[in-house]
Amino acid sequence: MVYLGSRSAVSGGLIICGRAQSLPALYVGFGVVCGFASGLSYSATMGAVNQWFPDCQGLVSGVMLMGFGFSSFFAGKLFQVWTAADNEAWRQFFVYLGAASVIVLGICGTFIKKPSEEQKLRLGTGKGTGQFGEEVPPSGMVRQPVFWLFYLWAVLDSALGLALISQAVGIARESSVHVSEGTIVSFVGLISVFTGIGRAVFGRMFDKKGRNLVMQSINALLFLMGVALMAALRIKCFPLTAAAFLIGGLAYGGAPTTCSAYVGARFGLQNYPRNFPVVATNLLFSSFGGPSRESSMNPPAPIWWYAQ
């Protein structure tokens, strides 16, 4: 049922985009309708699949979320090729993308199922899978101070990553005037690729080393990204800018994976399908806080199709 609703919404949203004759219509189609559809399939998929792999929550979350990073890169490249010769071709692109999404969601949705109660017992995802042998519902989770501290960290990490993506083209142009537009766009696209890699890497690290080391590593990479970007802009060095982009993408990829793995490990898998969407709302605040703050200092670059 969830995938049917998601399939209908994403198809309708992309068709609205393709037929849009005004900016508000594009906002409604892409931002509201497609965003809602993405949230439906995102939470449903994570909630169902993670319960099948109780011993490797981080890796499984990272591998699934890695698809977001790679899809942004390849969709951006496909969009460039599709619209290279015709400024109006983007309308057709949205319609075809909607049709493809319906097919993919329809096929995958038939295979993605939650384990039955008997299967949960065999997998070890029955009761008592939380950190302290308890299953915490959303109402109990939001009453714990540790949850809000983690939530704040997730907001800040995601805000920095989204700010980097939204301003990457402008930063690259400012750091060097001798680099072609094609090279700039390619490196901006690689941010999404490294975001995907970061999700798998930090997911595996979470399983092996735990949450503390993962969060500290991500924080260190974000700090290193900031220092590298400031130095690159000061000395006008594009290679240093490119390195900062890749480091930032790697760090940004760690946040959603850590959120997913932490929710299951700390609050239990029984309530994971309900708890994870609560944690995922950090993107509501980071998406406004990060790019909006950066846009108040620098005009946004027209590279919206890389944002995720």
C-alpha positions as CSV (number, residue, x, y, z in Angstrom):
1,M,0.0,0.0,0.0
2,V,2.8,2.4,0.9
3,Y,4.6,1.7,-2.4
4,L,1.4,2.1,-4.3
5,G,0.9,5.6,-2.8
6,S,4.5,6.5,-3.3
7,R,4.4,5.3,-6.9
8,S,1.3,7.4,-7.7
9,A,2.6,10.4,-5.9
10,V,6.1,10.5,-7.6
11,S,4.6,9.9,-11.0
12,G,2.0,12.7,-10.5
13,G,4.6,15.0,-9.1
14,L,7.0,14.6,-12.0
15,I,4.3,15.0,-14.5
16,I,3.3,18.2,-12.8
17,C,6.9,19.3,-13.2
18,G,7.0,18.4,-16.8
19,R,3.8,20.4,-17.5
20,A,4.5,23.3,-15.1
21,Q,4.1,26.8,-16.6
22,S,5.2,28.7,-13.4
23,L,7.7,28.4,-10.6
24,P,5.1,27.7,-7.9
25,A,3.8,24.8,-10.0
26,L,7.4,23.4,-10.1
27,Y,7.7,23.8,-6.4
28,V,4.5,21.9,-5.8
29,G,5.3,19.1,-8.2
30,F,8.9,18.5,-7.3
31,G,9.1,19.8,-3.7
32,V,5.8,18.9,-2.2
33,V,4.4,15.9,-4.2
34,C,7.7,14.2,-5.1
35,G,9.2,15.0,-1.7
36,F,6.2,13.4,0.0
37,A,6.5,10.3,-2.2
38,S,10.3,10.1,-1.5
39,G,9.6,10.2,2.3
40,L,7.1,7.4,2.0
41,S,9.3,5.0,0.2
42,Y,12.4,6.1,2.1
43,S,10.9,5.3,5.6
44,A,9.1,2.2,4.4
45,T,12.1,0.7,2.8
46,M,14.4,1.4,5.7
47,G,11.9,0.1,8.2
48,A,11.3,-3.2,6.4
49,V,14.8,-4.1,5.3
50,N,16.7,-3.2,8.4
51,Q,14.7,-5.8,10.5
52,W,16.2,-8.6,8.3
53,F,19.8,-7.8,9.3
54,P,20.0,-7.2,13.1
55,D,23.7,-7.8,13.3
56,C,24.8,-5.3,10.6
57,Q,22.4,-2.3,11.0
58,G,25.1,0.2,9.9
59,L,26.3,-1.6,6.8
60,V,22.8,-2.4,5.6
61,S,21.6,1.2,6.2
62,G,24.7,2.5,4.4
63,V,24.3,0.3,1.4
64,M,20.7,1.3,1.0
65,L,21.3,5.0,1.5
66,M,24.3,4.8,-0.9
67,G,21.8,4.6,-3.7
68,F,20.8,8.3,-3.0
69,G,24.3,9.5,-3.6
70,F,24.9,7.5,-6.8
71,S,21.4,8.3,-8.2
72,S,22.1,12.1,-7.8
73,F,25.3,11.8,-9.7
74,F,23.9,9.7,-12.6
75,A,20.6,11.6,-12.7
76,G,22.6,14.9,-13.0
77,K,24.7,13.5,-15.8
78,L,21.7,12.1,-17.7
79,F,19.9,15.4,-17.3
80,Q,22.8,17.3,-18.8
81,V,23.0,15.0,-21.8
82,W,19.2,15.0,-22.3
83,T,18.9,18.8,-22.2
84,A,22.1,19.7,-24.0
85,A,20.5,20.5,-27.4
86,D,17.1,21.6,-26.3
87,N,16.2,24.0,-23.4
88,E,12.7,22.6,-23.2
89,A,13.8,18.9,-23.1
90,W,13.7,19.0,-19.3
91,R,9.9,18.7,-19.5
92,Q,10.1,15.4,-21.3
93,F,12.9,14.3,-19.0
94,F,10.6,14.7,-15.9
95,V,7.8,12.8,-17.6
96,Y,10.0,9.8,-18.5
97,L,11.6,9.9,-15.1
98,G,8.1,9.6,-13.6
99,A,7.3,6.6,-15.7
100,A,10.6,4.9,-14.9
101,S,10.0,5.5,-11.2
102,V,6.6,3.9,-11.3
103,I,8.1,0.7,-12.9
104,V,11.0,0.5,-10.5
105,L,8.9,1.1,-7.3
106,G,6.3,-1.3,-8.6
107,I,8.9,-4.1,-9.1
108,C,10.9,-3.5,-5.9
109,G,7.8,-3.0,-3.8
110,T,6.7,-6.6,-4.5
111,F,9.9,-8.0,-2.9
112,I,10.3,-5.7,0.1
113,K,8.4,-7.2,3.0
114,K,8.8,-7.0,6.8
115,P,9.7,-10.2,8.5
116,S,6.9,-12.1,10.2
117,E,6.8,-12.6,13.9
118,E,8.2,-16.1,13.5
119,Q,11.0,-14.9,11.3
120,K,11.8,-12.1,13.7
121,L,12.4,-14.7,16.4
122,R,14.8,-16.6,14.2
123,L,16.6,-13.5,13.2
124,G,16.9,-12.2,16.8
125,T,14.8,-9.1,16.1
126,G,12.2,-9.9,18.6
127,K,11.7,-8.0,21.9
128,G,14.7,-6.7,23.8
129,T,16.9,-5.7,20.9
130,G,17.6,-2.1,22.2
131,Q,20.8,-1.1,23.9
132,F,19.4,-1.8,27.4
133,G,17.3,-4.7,26.4
134,E,14.2,-2.7,25.9
135,E,12.0,-1.6,23.0
136,V,11.4,2.1,23.1
137,P,8.4,3.6,21.2
138,P,8.5,7.1,19.7
139,S,6.8,8.7,22.7
140,G,9.5,7.3,25.0
141,M,12.3,8.1,22.6
142,V,11.5,11.8,22.4
143,R,11.5,12.1,26.2
144,Q,15.1,11.0,26.5
145,P,17.7,13.9,26.5
146,V,20.2,11.6,24.6
147,F,17.9,11.5,21.7
148,W,17.8,15.3,21.4
149,L,21.5,15.6,21.6
150,F,21.9,13.1,18.8
151,Y,19.2,14.9,16.9
152,L,21.0,18.2,17.1
153,W,24.2,16.6,15.9
154,A,22.3,15.1,12.9
155,V,20.8,18.5,12.0
156,L,24.2,20.3,12.1
157,D,25.9,17.6,10.1
158,S,23.2,17.5,7.4
159,A,23.1,21.3,7.3
160,L,26.8,21.5,6.5
161,G,26.5,18.8,3.9
162,L,23.5,20.5,2.2
163,A,25.2,23.9,2.4
164,L,28.2,22.5,0.6
165,I,26.1,20.9,-2.2
166,S,24.0,24.0,-2.7
167,Q,27.1,26.3,-3.0
168,A,29.7,23.9,-4.5
169,V,29.6,25.4,-8.0
170,G,30.0,29.0,-6.8
171,I,32.8,28.0,-4.5
172,A,34.6,26.1,-7.3
173,R,34.3,29.1,-9.6
174,E,35.6,31.5,-7.0
175,S,38.6,29.3,-6.1
176,S,39.8,29.2,-9.7
177,V,39.1,31.0,-12.9
178,H,41.0,28.6,-15.1
179,V,38.9,25.5,-14.6
180,S,36.3,24.6,-17.2
181,E,32.6,24.3,-16.4
182,G,32.6,20.6,-17.3
183,T,35.4,19.9,-14.7
184,I,33.5,21.9,-12.1
185,V,30.2,20.1,-12.6
186,S,32.0,16.7,-12.6
187,F,33.6,17.4,-9.2
188,V,30.4,18.8,-7.8
189,G,28.8,15.5,-8.9
190,L,31.5,13.6,-7.2
191,I,30.3,15.0,-3.9
192,S,27.2,12.9,-4.2
193,V,29.3,9.8,-5.2
194,F,31.5,10.3,-2.1
195,T,28.3,10.8,0.0
196,G,27.2,7.4,-1.1
197,I,30.6,5.9,-0.3
198,G,30.6,7.6,3.1
199,R,27.3,6.0,3.9
200,A,28.6,2.5,3.3
201,V,32.0,3.2,5.0
202,F,30.5,4.8,8.2
203,G,27.8,2.1,8.3
204,R,30.4,-0.6,8.5
205,M,32.4,1.4,11.0
206,F,29.3,1.7,13.2
207,D,28.9,-2.1,13.2
208,K,32.5,-2.7,14.1
209,K,33.6,0.3,16.2
210,G,30.3,1.8,17.5
211,R,28.6,5.2,17.4
212,N,31.2,7.2,19.3
213,L,34.0,6.7,16.9
214,V,31.7,7.2,13.9
215,M,30.5,10.6,15.2
216,Q,34.0,11.8,16.1
217,S,35.3,10.8,12.7
218,I,32.5,12.6,10.9
219,N,33.1,15.7,13.0
220,A,36.8,15.6,12.2
221,L,36.2,15.3,8.5
222,L,33.8,18.3,8.6
223,F,36.3,20.4,10.4
224,L,39.0,19.4,7.9
225,M,36.6,20.3,5.0
226,G,36.1,23.8,6.4
227,V,39.8,24.4,6.8
228,A,40.5,23.2,3.3
229,L,37.8,25.3,1.8
230,M,39.0,28.5,3.5
231,A,42.5,27.8,2.4
232,A,41.5,27.0,-1.2
233,L,39.5,30.2,-1.5
234,R,42.3,32.3,0.0
235,I,45.1,30.9,-2.3
236,K,42.8,30.2,-5.3
237,C,43.6,26.5,-5.5
238,F,41.1,24.3,-7.3
239,P,42.7,21.0,-6.4
240,L,42.4,21.8,-2.7
241,T,38.8,22.8,-3.3
242,A,38.1,19.5,-5.0
243,A,39.7,17.6,-2.1
244,A,37.5,19.5,0.3
245,F,34.4,18.6,-1.8
246,L,35.3,14.9,-1.6
247,I,36.0,15.1,2.2
248,G,32.7,16.9,2.8
249,G,30.8,14.4,0.7
250,L,32.3,11.6,2.7
251,A,31.4,13.2,6.0
252,Y,27.9,14.2,4.9
253,G,27.2,10.6,4.0
254,G,27.8,9.5,7.5
255,A,24.8,11.3,9.1
256,P,21.8,9.4,7.7
257,T,23.5,6.1,8.1
258,T,24.4,6.8,11.7
259,C,20.8,8.0,12.3
260,S,19.4,4.7,11.0
261,A,21.8,2.5,12.7
262,Y,21.7,4.3,16.0
263,V,17.9,4.2,16.2
264,G,17.8,0.5,15.8
265,A,20.8,-0.2,18.2
266,R,19.7,2.2,20.9
267,F,15.9,2.0,20.9
268,G,15.3,-1.4,19.5
269,L,14.1,-2.9,16.2
270,Q,10.5,-3.5,17.1
271,N,9.6,0.2,16.9
272,Y,12.2,1.0,14.3
273,P,9.7,1.7,11.5
274,R,8.1,4.4,13.7
275,N,11.2,5.7,15.4
276,F,13.3,6.2,12.2
277,P,10.9,8.7,10.5
278,V,11.0,10.8,13.7
279,V,14.8,11.0,13.5
280,A,14.7,11.6,9.8
281,T,12.8,14.9,10.3
282,N,16.2,16.4,11.1
283,L,16.4,17.0,7.3
284,L,13.5,19.5,7.6
285,F,15.6,21.8,9.7
286,S,19.0,21.1,8.1
287,S,17.6,21.7,4.6
288,F,16.4,25.2,5.6
289,G,19.2,26.0,7.9
290,G,22.2,24.9,5.8
291,P,21.4,26.1,2.2
292,S,19.4,29.2,3.4
293,R,22.2,30.4,5.6
294,E,24.7,29.9,2.8
295,S,22.4,31.6,0.3
296,S,22.2,34.7,2.4
297,M,25.9,35.1,1.9
298,N,26.3,33.8,-1.7
299,P,23.8,33.5,-4.5
300,P,22.9,29.8,-5.0
301,A,24.3,28.1,-8.1
302,P,22.0,26.5,-10.6
303,I,22.9,22.9,-9.8
304,W,19.7,21.9,-8.1
305,W,19.6,18.5,-9.6
306,Y,22.5,17.4,-7.4
307,A,20.7,18.2,-4.2
308,Q,19.3,15.3,-2.2
